[in-house]
Amino acid sequence: MREFDYDQLKKSSWDGEVLSLVAQIREHKGKQDLYLRQKPVELERLIEVAKIQSTDSSNRIEGIGTSNARMRELVNEKTTPRSRDEQEIAGYRDALKTIHENYKHIPLNGNVILQLHRDLLAYTGKTFGGKYKNTQNYINETHTDGGSFTRFTPLEPFETPMAVDAICASYRQALDNQVVDTLILIPIFICDFLCIHPFNDGNGRMSRLLTTLLLYQSGFFVGKYISIEQKIERTKDTYYDVLGKVSSGWHNGTNDYTSFIKYLLGIVLNCYRDFERRLGSVDRKSSSYEIVRKAVEDSLGVFTKAQILELCPSIGSSSVEAALKRLKEEGFILSQGSGRNTTYVRNPDQLPMYK
């Protein structure tokens, strides 16, 4: 069986890009507490948006979805699932809620991972929720012509329980011994988890739940306010490409984790930048109109009222609507569609000229 010993990482060296990503994220983490103290109201709004986006995106990556209205109702527990997809969504919602509320008290071990997987599939009626895979699974890739091939073969079922226990134990030991920066250790653990592929179903979603858990336990809470899952969904082609690279040579321990480390740290850094951009725009001396206008100026291409509302956590829906109406009357933006289908774009005649 593939052996796991993260203590060996102390012998590894990391290139300048990895070290720069770690340093930048830690710098942003240093500012995190300041925002948490100063802007509690705005943070609560970001949390509500991020919960919906995270649940939506993590499931959508796997081809699971529902309407935006139903997604909001499900995440806010105002309705019950009506379809198989909605059952999957409700399970992710509950597992994510458990992590948000109890991350300090969730040890990393095989039993806990099984419990989270059980909760993930709790509404589906699937009999293998909370159980390791009982048949060999394969990671396949489909060509543009419709043909497919096996990109990677994970561990066999009989090896799986021991392997999951091994990566959990090795992670805990490496963390205690401060073998390597936790920001490097977390992507390595997640990569190994995905290569083991311990379940018949739900491996991708479980990997993203575990990413959130491990980041929270190390003090990186940005995923609570800005959806990490949404940024992965928006770059899922790159996500799958880097997973393909790091799986090469994995069975004999010769794989290189670097590309996945850079990818995941890039996602986390992007979340921190987005977090500070949104809260940094909150100026209690600015009017709602000024806040919305600044958000519009920072937006490229077509945007919606909902997107501007996300960028302006200090003001409400009616204030955003009023500001957009004024900007349209002034000719600063143009609109198309009507009602909930209304979209906006900056007026080309109002755009600054760059030389």
C-alpha positions as YAML, in Angstrom:
chain: A
units: angstrom
residues:
- id: 1
  name: MET
  ca: [0.00, 0.00, 0.00]
- id: 2
  name: ARG
  ca: [1.07, 3.59, -0.61]
- id: 3
  name: GLU
  ca: [2.78, 4.91, 2.54]
- id: 4
  name: PHE
  ca: [2.17, 8.37, 3.98]
- id: 5
  name: ASP
  ca: [4.73, 10.19, 6.10]
- id: 6
  name: TYR
  ca: [4.31, 13.94, 6.07]
- id: 7
  name: ASP
  ca: [7.27, 14.32, 8.43]
- id: 8
  name: GLN
  ca: [9.39, 13.75, 5.32]
- id: 9
  name: LEU
  ca: [8.18, 17.12, 4.01]
- id: 10
  name: LYS
  ca: [10.80, 18.83, 6.20]
- id: 11
  name: LYS
  ca: [13.33, 17.67, 3.60]
- id: 12
  name: SER
  ca: [11.40, 19.41, 0.79]
- id: 13
  name: SER
  ca: [12.18, 22.81, -0.63]
- id: 14
  name: TRP
  ca: [9.55, 25.10, -2.14]
- id: 15
  name: ASP
  ca: [9.96, 27.55, -4.98]
- id: 16
  name: GLY
  ca: [9.51, 31.29, -4.68]
- id: 17
  name: GLU
  ca: [5.93, 31.25, -5.92]
- id: 18
  name: VAL
  ca: [4.76, 28.87, -3.20]
- id: 19
  name: LEU
  ca: [6.59, 30.83, -0.48]
- id: 20
  name: SER
  ca: [5.17, 34.10, -1.81]
- id: 21
  name: LEU
  ca: [1.61, 32.75, -1.75]
- id: 22
  name: VAL
  ca: [2.08, 31.57, 1.84]
- id: 23
  name: ALA
  ca: [3.50, 34.93, 2.91]
- id: 24
  name: GLN
  ca: [0.72, 36.92, 1.23]
- id: 25
  name: ILE
  ca: [-2.04, 34.79, 2.76]
- id: 26
  name: ARG
  ca: [-0.51, 35.12, 6.21]
- id: 27
  name: GLU
  ca: [-0.31, 38.88, 5.75]
- id: 28
  name: HIS
  ca: [-4.01, 39.01, 4.90]
- id: 29
  name: LYS
  ca: [-4.78, 36.74, 7.85]
- id: 30
  name: GLY
  ca: [-3.13, 39.32, 10.08]
- id: 31
  name: LYS
  ca: [-5.73, 41.88, 8.99]
- id: 32
  name: GLN
  ca: [-8.58, 39.41, 9.46]
- id: 33
  name: ASP
  ca: [-9.16, 40.08, 13.17]
- id: 34
  name: LEU
  ca: [-9.41, 43.82, 12.56]
- id: 35
  name: TYR
  ca: [-12.32, 43.32, 10.16]
- id: 36
  name: LEU
  ca: [-13.96, 40.79, 12.47]
- id: 37
  name: ARG
  ca: [-13.99, 43.37, 15.27]
- id: 38
  name: GLN
  ca: [-14.96, 46.44, 13.29]
- id: 39
  name: LYS
  ca: [-17.64, 45.30, 10.83]
- id: 40
  name: PRO
  ca: [-19.88, 42.64, 12.40]
- id: 41
  name: VAL
  ca: [-23.05, 43.64, 10.51]
- id: 42
  name: GLU
  ca: [-21.38, 43.52, 7.11]
- id: 43
  name: LEU
  ca: [-19.74, 40.20, 7.99]
- id: 44
  name: GLU
  ca: [-23.12, 38.62, 8.79]
- id: 45
  name: ARG
  ca: [-24.33, 39.56, 5.32]
- id: 46
  name: LEU
  ca: [-21.23, 38.08, 3.73]
- id: 47
  name: ILE
  ca: [-21.76, 34.85, 5.70]
- id: 48
  name: GLU
  ca: [-25.32, 34.46, 4.43]
- id: 49
  name: VAL
  ca: [-24.24, 34.96, 0.81]
- id: 50
  name: ALA
  ca: [-21.20, 32.67, 1.13]
- id: 51
  name: LYS
  ca: [-23.25, 29.81, 2.62]
- id: 52
  name: ILE
  ca: [-25.52, 29.80, -0.41]
- id: 53
  name: GLN
  ca: [-22.67, 30.17, -2.91]
- id: 54
  name: SER
  ca: [-20.57, 27.44, -1.29]
- id: 55
  name: THR
  ca: [-23.42, 24.93, -1.20]
- id: 56
  name: ASP
  ca: [-24.45, 25.79, -4.74]
- id: 57
  name: SER
  ca: [-20.98, 25.72, -6.30]
- id: 58
  name: SER
  ca: [-19.63, 22.61, -4.58]
- id: 59
  name: ASN
  ca: [-22.66, 20.65, -5.81]
- id: 60
  name: ARG
  ca: [-22.69, 22.28, -9.23]
- id: 61
  name: ILE
  ca: [-19.11, 21.10, -9.85]
- id: 62
  name: GLU
  ca: [-20.54, 17.57, -9.62]
- id: 63
  name: GLY
  ca: [-23.49, 18.34, -11.91]
- id: 64
  name: ILE
  ca: [-25.96, 18.76, -9.03]
- id: 65
  name: GLY
  ca: [-28.18, 21.84, -8.99]
- id: 66
  name: THR
  ca: [-31.52, 23.56, -8.59]
- id: 67
  name: SER
  ca: [-32.96, 27.04, -9.21]
- id: 68
  name: ASN
  ca: [-31.50, 30.04, -7.41]
- id: 69
  name: ALA
  ca: [-34.72, 30.56, -5.45]
- id: 70
  name: ARG
  ca: [-34.86, 26.93, -4.33]
- id: 71
  name: MET
  ca: [-31.17, 27.01, -3.42]
- id: 72
  name: ARG
  ca: [-31.72, 29.98, -1.10]
- id: 73
  name: GLU
  ca: [-34.72, 28.31, 0.51]
- id: 74
  name: LEU
  ca: [-32.85, 25.03, 1.02]
- id: 75
  name: VAL
  ca: [-29.75, 26.64, 2.51]
- id: 76
  name: ASN
  ca: [-31.88, 28.79, 4.81]
- id: 77
  name: GLU
  ca: [-33.87, 25.68, 5.80]
- id: 78
  name: LYS
  ca: [-37.18, 27.18, 4.68]
- id: 79
  name: THR
  ca: [-38.19, 24.19, 2.56]
- id: 80
  name: THR
  ca: [-37.59, 20.47, 2.18]
- id: 81
  name: PRO
  ca: [-35.91, 18.70, -0.76]
- id: 82
  name: ARG
  ca: [-38.15, 17.89, -3.73]
- id: 83
  name: SER
  ca: [-35.69, 16.00, -5.92]
- id: 84
  name: ARG
  ca: [-32.58, 13.83, -5.74]
- id: 85
  name: ASP
  ca: [-30.41, 16.87, -6.50]
- id: 86
  name: GLU
  ca: [-32.05, 18.84, -3.70]
- id: 87
  name: GLN
  ca: [-31.45, 15.94, -1.31]
- id: 88
  name: GLU
  ca: [-27.74, 16.11, -2.15]
- id: 89
  name: ILE
  ca: [-27.78, 19.89, -1.64]
- id: 90
  name: ALA
  ca: [-29.48, 19.61, 1.77]
- id: 91
  name: GLY
  ca: [-26.84, 17.13, 2.90]
- id: 92
  name: TYR
  ca: [-24.00, 19.45, 1.91]
- id: 93
  name: ARG
  ca: [-25.75, 22.31, 3.70]
- id: 94
  name: ASP
  ca: [-25.91, 20.33, 6.94]
- id: 95
  name: ALA
  ca: [-22.30, 19.10, 6.75]
- id: 96
  name: LEU
  ca: [-21.05, 22.63, 6.04]
- id: 97
  name: LYS
  ca: [-23.11, 23.99, 8.94]
- id: 98
  name: THR
  ca: [-21.56, 21.42, 11.26]
- id: 99
  name: ILE
  ca: [-18.08, 22.58, 10.24]
- id: 100
  name: HIS
  ca: [-18.94, 26.28, 10.56]
- id: 101
  name: GLU
  ca: [-20.32, 25.84, 14.07]
- id: 102
  name: ASN
  ca: [-18.09, 23.11, 15.49]
- id: 103
  name: TYR
  ca: [-14.73, 23.18, 13.71]
- id: 104
  name: LYS
  ca: [-12.86, 23.59, 17.01]
- id: 105
  name: HIS
  ca: [-14.29, 20.33, 18.29]
- id: 106
  name: ILE
  ca: [-13.96, 18.16, 15.16]
- id: 107
  name: PRO
  ca: [-10.81, 15.98, 15.28]
- id: 108
  name: LEU
  ca: [-9.34, 14.85, 12.00]
- id: 109
  name: ASN
  ca: [-9.69, 11.08, 11.86]
- id: 110
  name: GLY
  ca: [-11.35, 8.38, 9.82]
- id: 111
  name: ASN
  ca: [-14.45, 8.14, 12.02]
- id: 112
  name: VAL
  ca: [-15.15, 11.87, 11.71]
- id: 113
  name: ILE
  ca: [-14.72, 11.74, 7.94]
- id: 114
  name: LEU
  ca: [-17.21, 8.86, 7.82]
- id: 115
  name: GLN
  ca: [-19.68, 10.86, 9.93]
- id: 116
  name: LEU
  ca: [-19.42, 13.89, 7.63]
- id: 117
  name: HIS
  ca: [-19.96, 11.61, 4.62]
- id: 118
  name: ARG
  ca: [-23.00, 10.09, 6.35]
- id: 119
  name: ASP
  ca: [-24.44, 13.59, 6.83]
- id: 120
  name: LEU
  ca: [-23.62, 14.54, 3.25]
- id: 121
  name: LEU
  ca: [-25.81, 11.72, 1.91]
- id: 122
  name: ALA
  ca: [-28.33, 11.64, 4.77]
- id: 123
  name: TYR
  ca: [-31.31, 12.81, 2.68]
- id: 124
  name: THR
  ca: [-30.64, 10.65, -0.37]
- id: 125
  name: GLY
  ca: [-31.52, 7.21, 0.91]
- id: 126
  name: LYS
  ca: [-28.24, 5.87, -0.47]
- id: 127
  name: THR
  ca: [-27.11, 2.91, 1.60]
- id: 128
  name: PHE
  ca: [-23.39, 3.70, 1.40]
- id: 129
  name: GLY
  ca: [-23.46, 7.05, 3.24]
- id: 130
  name: GLY
  ca: [-20.88, 6.94, 6.02]
- id: 131
  name: LYS
  ca: [-19.19, 3.86, 4.58]
- id: 132
  name: TYR
  ca: [-16.00, 3.48, 2.60]
- id: 133
  name: LYS
  ca: [-16.27, 2.28, -1.00]
- id: 134
  name: ASN
  ca: [-16.97, -1.39, -1.58]
- id: 135
  name: THR
  ca: [-16.13, -1.46, -5.29]
- id: 136
  name: GLN
  ca: [-13.15, -0.15, -7.22]
- id: 137
  name: ASN
  ca: [-13.71, 3.34, -8.56]
- id: 138
  name: TYR
  ca: [-11.95, 5.09, -11.42]
- id: 139
  name: ILE
  ca: [-11.35, 8.71, -12.39]
- id: 140
  name: ASN
  ca: [-12.28, 8.94, -16.04]
- id: 141
  name: GLU
  ca: [-11.89, 11.72, -18.56]
- id: 142
  name: THR
  ca: [-14.06, 12.29, -21.61]
- id: 143
  name: HIS
  ca: [-12.61, 13.42, -24.94]
- id: 144
  name: THR
  ca: [-14.31, 16.06, -27.05]
- id: 145
  name: ASP
  ca: [-15.34, 13.31, -29.49]
- id: 146
  name: GLY
  ca: [-17.29, 11.55, -26.73]
- id: 147
  name: GLY
  ca: [-14.75, 8.81, -26.03]
- id: 148
  name: SER
  ca: [-13.38, 8.35, -22.51]
- id: 149
  name: PHE
  ca: [-10.34, 6.88, -20.80]
- id: 150
  name: THR
  ca: [-9.26, 6.17, -17.23]
- id: 151
  name: ARG
  ca: [-7.07, 9.04, -16.08]
- id: 152
  name: PHE
  ca: [-6.33, 7.62, -12.65]
- id: 153
  name: THR
  ca: [-7.08, 4.48, -10.65]
- id: 154
  name: PRO
  ca: [-7.48, 5.19, -6.90]
- id: 155
  name: LEU
  ca: [-6.62, 2.76, -4.13]
- id: 156
  name: GLU
  ca: [-8.56, -0.47, -3.95]
- id: 157
  name: PRO
  ca: [-11.42, -0.79, -1.42]
- id: 158
  name: PHE
  ca: [-9.52, -3.04, 0.98]
- id: 159
  name: GLU
  ca: [-6.69, -0.47, 1.22]
- id: 160
  name: THR
  ca: [-8.95, 2.51, 1.78]
- id: 161
  name: PRO
  ca: [-9.66, 2.47, 5.57]
- id: 162
  name: MET
  ca: [-5.97, 2.10, 6.44]
- id: 163
  name: ALA
  ca: [-4.98, 4.81, 3.97]
- id: 164
  name: VAL
  ca: [-7.49, 7.35, 5.34]
- id: 165
  name: ASP
  ca: [-6.36, 6.63, 8.90]
- id: 166
  name: ALA
  ca: [-2.74, 7.02, 7.77]
- id: 167
  name: ILE
  ca: [-3.15, 10.42, 6.13]
- id: 168
  name: CYS
  ca: [-5.11, 11.71, 9.13]
- id: 169
  name: ALA
  ca: [-2.51, 10.49, 11.63]
- id: 170
  name: SER
  ca: [0.38, 11.78, 9.53]
- id: 171
  name: TYR
  ca: [-1.32, 15.17, 9.12]
- id: 172
  name: ARG
  ca: [-1.88, 15.51, 12.87]
- id: 173
  name: GLN
  ca: [1.71, 14.55, 13.62]
- id: 174
  name: ALA
  ca: [3.17, 16.91, 11.03]
- id: 175
  name: LEU
  ca: [0.99, 19.71, 12.40]
- id: 176
  name: ASP
  ca: [2.13, 19.04, 15.97]
- id: 177
  name: ASN
  ca: [5.78, 18.88, 14.89]
- id: 178
  name: GLN
  ca: [5.47, 22.02, 12.72]
- id: 179
  name: VAL
  ca: [7.13, 20.12, 9.90]
- id: 180
  name: VAL
  ca: [5.90, 22.49, 7.21]
- id: 181
  name: ASP
  ca: [3.61, 25.52, 7.02]
- id: 182
  name: THR
  ca: [0.01, 24.40, 7.41]
- id: 183
  name: LEU
  ca: [-0.87, 26.23, 4.18]
- id: 184
  name: ILE
  ca: [1.35, 23.74, 2.36]
- id: 185
  name: LEU
  ca: [0.27, 20.75, 4.42]
- id: 186
  name: ILE
  ca: [-3.47, 21.23, 3.80]
- id: 187
  name: PRO
  ca: [-3.31, 20.97, -0.05]
- id: 188
  name: ILE
  ca: [-1.09, 17.89, 0.25]
- id: 189
  name: PHE
  ca: [-3.59, 16.19, 2.56]
- id: 190
  name: ILE
  ca: [-6.50, 17.09, 0.25]
- id: 191
  name: CYS
  ca: [-4.62, 15.80, -2.78]
- id: 192
  name: ASP
  ca: [-3.93, 12.47, -1.05]
- id: 193
  name: PHE
  ca: [-7.57, 12.23, 0.03]
- id: 194
  name: LEU
  ca: [-8.72, 12.68, -3.57]
- id: 195
  name: CYS
  ca: [-6.21, 10.14, -4.86]
- id: 196
  name: ILE
  ca: [-7.42, 7.60, -2.30]
- id: 197
  name: HIS
  ca: [-11.00, 8.44, -3.42]
- id: 198
  name: PRO
  ca: [-12.44, 6.65, -0.40]
- id: 199
  name: PHE
  ca: [-16.16, 6.71, -1.23]
- id: 200
  name: ASN
  ca: [-18.49, 5.36, -3.86]
- id: 201
  name: ASP
  ca: [-19.88, 8.89, -4.23]
- id: 202
  name: GLY
  ca: [-19.22, 12.35, -2.78]
- id: 203
  name: ASN
  ca: [-15.40, 12.43, -2.89]
- id: 204
  name: GLY
  ca: [-15.14, 15.87, -4.47]
- id: 205
  name: ARG
  ca: [-17.64, 17.46, -2.12]
- id: 206
  name: MET
  ca: [-16.01, 15.80, 0.88]
- id: 207
  name: SER
  ca: [-12.61, 17.17, -0.19]
- id: 208
  name: ARG
  ca: [-14.01, 20.69, -0.24]
- id: 209
  name: LEU
  ca: [-15.66, 20.26, 3.15]
- id: 210
  name: LEU
  ca: [-12.37, 19.02, 4.58]
- id: 211
  name: THR
  ca: [-10.52, 21.95, 3.00]
- id: 212
  name: THR
  ca: [-12.85, 24.34, 4.83]
- id: 213
  name: LEU
  ca: [-12.46, 22.41, 8.10]
- id: 214
  name: LEU
  ca: [-8.66, 22.37, 8.01]
- id: 215
  name: LEU
  ca: [-8.40, 26.05, 7.03]
- id: 216
  name: TYR
  ca: [-10.72, 27.04, 9.91]
- id: 217
  name: GLN
  ca: [-8.77, 24.93, 12.38]
- id: 218
  name: SER
  ca: [-5.61, 26.76, 11.34]
- id: 219
  name: GLY
  ca: [-7.21, 30.19, 11.73]
- id: 220
  name: PHE
  ca: [-7.95, 30.95, 8.08]
- id: 221
  name: PHE
  ca: [-11.65, 31.88, 8.14]
- id: 222
  name: VAL
  ca: [-11.98, 33.63, 4.80]
- id: 223
  name: GLY
  ca: [-14.11, 30.79, 3.40]
- id: 224
  name: LYS
  ca: [-16.82, 31.73, 5.88]
- id: 225
  name: TYR
  ca: [-17.24, 35.10, 4.15]
- id: 226
  name: ILE
  ca: [-16.11, 34.49, 0.56]
- id: 227
  name: SER
  ca: [-16.97, 31.17, -1.06]
- id: 228
  name: ILE
  ca: [-13.89, 29.08, -1.81]
- id: 229
  name: GLU
  ca: [-16.13, 26.55, -3.57]
- id: 230
  name: GLN
  ca: [-17.44, 29.19, -5.97]
- id: 231
  name: LYS
  ca: [-13.93, 30.20, -7.00]
- id: 232
  name: ILE
  ca: [-13.04, 26.53, -7.56]
- id: 233
  name: GLU
  ca: [-16.17, 26.10, -9.70]
- id: 234
  name: ARG
  ca: [-15.22, 29.11, -11.81]
- id: 235
  name: THR
  ca: [-11.77, 27.59, -12.43]
- id: 236
  name: LYS
  ca: [-12.78, 23.93, -12.49]
- id: 237
  name: ASP
  ca: [-10.93, 23.17, -15.74]
- id: 238
  name: THR
  ca: [-7.68, 24.26, -14.06]
- id: 239
  name: TYR
  ca: [-8.74, 22.38, -10.91]
- id: 240
  name: TYR
  ca: [-9.05, 19.11, -12.82]
- id: 241
  name: ASP
  ca: [-5.86, 19.77, -14.79]
- id: 242
  name: VAL
  ca: [-3.72, 20.22, -11.68]
- id: 243
  name: LEU
  ca: [-5.27, 17.17, -10.02]
- id: 244
  name: GLY
  ca: [-4.30, 15.20, -13.11]
- id: 245
  name: LYS
  ca: [-0.71, 16.43, -12.82]
- id: 246
  name: VAL
  ca: [-0.28, 15.68, -9.12]
- id: 247
  name: SER
  ca: [-1.74, 12.19, -9.46]
- id: 248
  name: SER
  ca: [1.04, 11.16, -11.85]
- id: 249
  name: GLY
  ca: [3.38, 8.86, -9.92]
- id: 250
  name: TRP
  ca: [1.17, 9.02, -6.81]
- id: 251
  name: HIS
  ca: [0.99, 5.27, -6.21]
- id: 252
  name: ASN
  ca: [4.74, 4.97, -5.79]
- id: 253
  name: GLY
  ca: [5.17, 8.30, -3.97]
- id: 254
  name: THR
  ca: [7.03, 10.10, -6.76]
- id: 255
  name: ASN
  ca: [4.30, 12.64, -7.56]
- id: 256
  name: ASP
  ca: [4.87, 16.38, -7.27]
- id: 257
  name: TYR
  ca: [2.25, 18.24, -5.21]
- id: 258
  name: THR
  ca: [3.45, 21.71, -6.22]
- id: 259
  name: SER
  ca: [0.87, 22.53, -8.90]
- id: 260
  name: PHE
  ca: [-2.06, 21.72, -6.60]
- id: 261
  name: ILE
  ca: [-0.48, 23.65, -3.72]
- id: 262
  name: LYS
  ca: [-0.17, 26.71, -5.95]
- id: 263
  name: TYR
  ca: [-3.71, 26.30, -7.26]
- id: 264
  name: LEU
  ca: [-5.37, 26.00, -3.85]
- id: 265
  name: LEU
  ca: [-3.30, 28.77, -2.27]
- id: 266
  name: GLY
  ca: [-4.11, 30.98, -5.24]
- id: 267
  name: ILE
  ca: [-7.81, 30.37, -4.57]
- id: 268
  name: VAL
  ca: [-7.43, 31.21, -0.86]
- id: 269
  name: LEU
  ca: [-5.44, 34.37, -1.63]
- id: 270
  name: ASN
  ca: [-8.06, 35.45, -4.16]
- id: 271
  name: CYS
  ca: [-10.72, 34.99, -1.48]
- id: 272
  name: TYR
  ca: [-8.79, 37.17, 0.97]
- id: 273
  name: ARG
  ca: [-8.35, 39.90, -1.63]
- id: 274
  name: ASP
  ca: [-12.07, 39.76, -2.43]
- id: 275
  name: PHE
  ca: [-12.89, 39.85, 1.30]
- id: 276
  name: GLU
  ca: [-10.84, 42.99, 1.88]
- id: 277
  name: ARG
  ca: [-12.12, 44.61, -1.30]
- id: 278
  name: ARG
  ca: [-15.71, 44.21, -0.19]
- id: 279
  name: LEU
  ca: [-15.19, 45.32, 3.39]
- id: 280
  name: GLY
  ca: [-12.66, 47.95, 2.43]
- id: 281
  name: SER
  ca: [-15.35, 49.64, 0.35]
- id: 282
  name: VAL
  ca: [-17.45, 50.08, 3.47]
- id: 283
  name: ASP
  ca: [-17.09, 53.71, 4.47]
- id: 284
  name: ARG
  ca: [-19.71, 54.83, 6.94]
- id: 285
  name: LYS
  ca: [-19.30, 58.41, 5.68]
- id: 286
  name: SER
  ca: [-20.19, 57.41, 2.11]
- id: 287
  name: SER
  ca: [-23.76, 57.43, 0.88]
- id: 288
  name: SER
  ca: [-25.42, 54.30, -0.52]
- id: 289
  name: TYR
  ca: [-25.21, 55.86, -3.97]
- id: 290
  name: GLU
  ca: [-21.45, 56.42, -3.64]
- id: 291
  name: ILE
  ca: [-20.87, 52.86, -2.41]
- id: 292
  name: VAL
  ca: [-22.85, 51.37, -5.30]
- id: 293
  name: ARG
  ca: [-21.20, 53.63, -7.88]
- id: 294
  name: LYS
  ca: [-17.76, 52.49, -6.66]
- id: 295
  name: ALA
  ca: [-18.84, 48.83, -6.92]
- id: 296
  name: VAL
  ca: [-20.11, 49.44, -10.46]
- id: 297
  name: GLU
  ca: [-16.84, 51.13, -11.41]
- id: 298
  name: ASP
  ca: [-14.95, 48.05, -10.23]
- id: 299
  name: SER
  ca: [-17.20, 45.67, -12.21]
- id: 300
  name: LEU
  ca: [-16.27, 44.48, -15.68]
- id: 301
  name: GLY
  ca: [-18.81, 43.40, -18.29]
- id: 302
  name: VAL
  ca: [-22.43, 42.57, -17.54]
- id: 303
  name: PHE
  ca: [-23.56, 42.53, -13.91]
- id: 304
  name: THR
  ca: [-26.78, 42.13, -11.93]
- id: 305
  name: LYS
  ca: [-28.33, 43.77, -8.91]
- id: 306
  name: ALA
  ca: [-27.57, 40.64, -6.89]
- id: 307
  name: GLN
  ca: [-23.88, 40.86, -7.78]
- id: 308
  name: ILE
  ca: [-23.69, 44.51, -6.74]
- id: 309
  name: LEU
  ca: [-25.50, 43.65, -3.51]
- id: 310
  name: GLU
  ca: [-22.79, 41.07, -2.74]
- id: 311
  name: LEU
  ca: [-20.13, 43.73, -3.27]
- id: 312
  name: CYS
  ca: [-21.90, 46.18, -0.95]
- id: 313
  name: PRO
  ca: [-22.53, 44.31, 2.33]
- id: 314
  name: SER
  ca: [-23.12, 47.53, 4.28]
- id: 315
  name: ILE
  ca: [-26.36, 48.47, 2.47]
- id: 316
  name: GLY
  ca: [-29.64, 46.76, 1.73]
- id: 317
  name: SER
  ca: [-31.44, 45.64, -1.40]
- id: 318
  name: SER
  ca: [-33.70, 48.70, -1.71]
- id: 319
  name: SER
  ca: [-30.71, 51.07, -1.40]
- id: 320
  name: VAL
  ca: [-28.83, 49.18, -4.14]
- id: 321
  name: GLU
  ca: [-31.92, 49.28, -6.36]
- id: 322
  name: ALA
  ca: [-32.35, 53.01, -5.83]
- id: 323
  name: ALA
  ca: [-28.68, 53.69, -6.59]
- id: 324
  name: LEU
  ca: [-28.78, 51.61, -9.78]
- id: 325
  name: LYS
  ca: [-31.90, 53.47, -10.88]
- id: 326
  name: ARG
  ca: [-30.14, 56.81, -10.37]
- id: 327
  name: LEU
  ca: [-27.01, 55.61, -12.20]
- id: 328
  name: LYS
  ca: [-29.19, 54.55, -15.11]
- id: 329
  name: GLU
  ca: [-30.99, 57.92, -15.17]
- id: 330
  name: GLU
  ca: [-27.61, 59.66, -15.20]
- id: 331
  name: GLY
  ca: [-26.51, 57.54, -18.16]
- id: 332
  name: PHE
  ca: [-23.68, 55.96, -16.21]
- id: 333
  name: ILE
  ca: [-25.06, 52.45, -16.78]
- id: 334
  name: LEU
  ca: [-27.36, 50.82, -19.31]
- id: 335
  name: SER
  ca: [-29.88, 48.07, -18.57]
- id: 336
  name: GLN
  ca: [-31.42, 45.26, -20.53]
- id: 337
  name: GLY
  ca: [-34.21, 42.84, -19.68]
- id: 338
  name: SER
  ca: [-36.80, 43.43, -16.98]
- id: 339
  name: GLY
  ca: [-37.71, 42.28, -13.50]
- id: 340
  name: ARG
  ca: [-35.46, 39.57, -12.09]
- id: 341
  name: ASN
  ca: [-33.83, 39.16, -15.50]
- id: 342
  name: THR
  ca: [-32.50, 42.73, -15.57]
- id: 343
  name: THR
  ca: [-28.78, 43.05, -16.22]
- id: 344
  name: TYR
  ca: [-26.57, 46.13, -16.38]
- id: 345
  name: VAL
  ca: [-23.42, 47.27, -18.12]
- id: 346
  name: ARG
  ca: [-21.32, 50.42, -17.93]
- id: 347
  name: ASN
  ca: [-22.22, 52.95, -20.61]
- id: 348
  name: PRO
  ca: [-19.34, 52.78, -23.15]
- id: 349
  name: ASP
  ca: [-19.48, 56.57, -23.50]
- id: 350
  name: GLN
  ca: [-18.76, 56.89, -19.78]
- id: 351
  name: LEU
  ca: [-15.74, 54.59, -19.70]
- id: 352
  name: PRO
  ca: [-12.33, 56.22, -19.10]
- id: 353
  name: MET
  ca: [-9.91, 56.23, -22.03]
- id: 354
  name: TYR
  ca: [-6.56, 54.51, -21.52]
- id: 355
  name: LYS
  ca: [-3.51, 55.09, -23.67]
...
